[in-house]
Amino acid sequence: MVNQVKVSIKIKAFIAFVMPILYYLMFLPVWNGNEFKITKIDIIDIIQIASFVIAVINLFLIFVKKDVKNQTIFTVVMVISAFLTCFFGIFFVEKLMGIPLFPPQD
């Protein structure tokens, strides 16, 4: 009998897959903001790309093997990617709404 994967693990895998995609959606030219330039890759981009690759591997393991033993590395990478996306998403929304990063002081 094949062990079934828990629903919570499937939800974590989906979140881990979506977070790097949301991060790079902020760099679309539709928003009239900073566009992603391939020549300027920093450590955050490397982390997001690595987390996307790890999330794809995790999804493959969940949906093909149907037996997942240890999820700690996948969970840690998901949390790091989610924090980075949320942190930079705050600045993205503020810039989109026209709110300055540091308001003028009187």
C-alpha positions, 0 to 999 in steps of 0.5 A, spaced: 500 500 500 502 506 498 502 512 503 498 518 501 501 525 502 498 529 507 494 535 505 498 540 509 504 538 505 501 539 498 499 546 501 506 547 503 509 545 496 504 549 492 506 555 497 513 554 496 512 554 488 508 560 488 512 565 492 518 565 487 513 566 481 510 572 485 517 575 487 518 575 479 511 578 477 513 584 481 518 586 476 514 585 470 514 592 466 507 593 467 508 596 473 512 602 471 517 600 476 524 596 476 524 591 471 528 585 472 535 585 468 539 579 467 546 582 467 544 584 475 543 578 479 544 579 486 544 574 492 536 575 493 535 572 486 539 566 487 536 564 493 529 565 489 531 561 483 534 556 488 528 556 492 524 555 485 528 549 483 527 546 490 520 547 490 519 543 483 523 538 486 519 537 492 512 537 487 515 532 483 517 528 489 510 529 492 506 527 486 510 522 483 513 518 488 507 519 493 511 518 499 515 523 502 519 522 509 523 528 511 520 535 509 525 540 513 529 542 508 523 544 503 520 547 509 526 552 511 527 554 503 519 555 503 519 560 509 525 564 507 522 565 500 516 567 503 519 572 507 523 575 502 517 575 497 513 579 503 519 583 505 520 586 498 512 586 496 511 591 502 516 596 498 513 594 491 506 596 494 508 602 497 512 604 490 506 602 486 501 607 491 506 613 490 508 612 498 515 615 499 520 610 503 522 616 508 516 621 508 519 628 508 520 631 515 518 638 518 
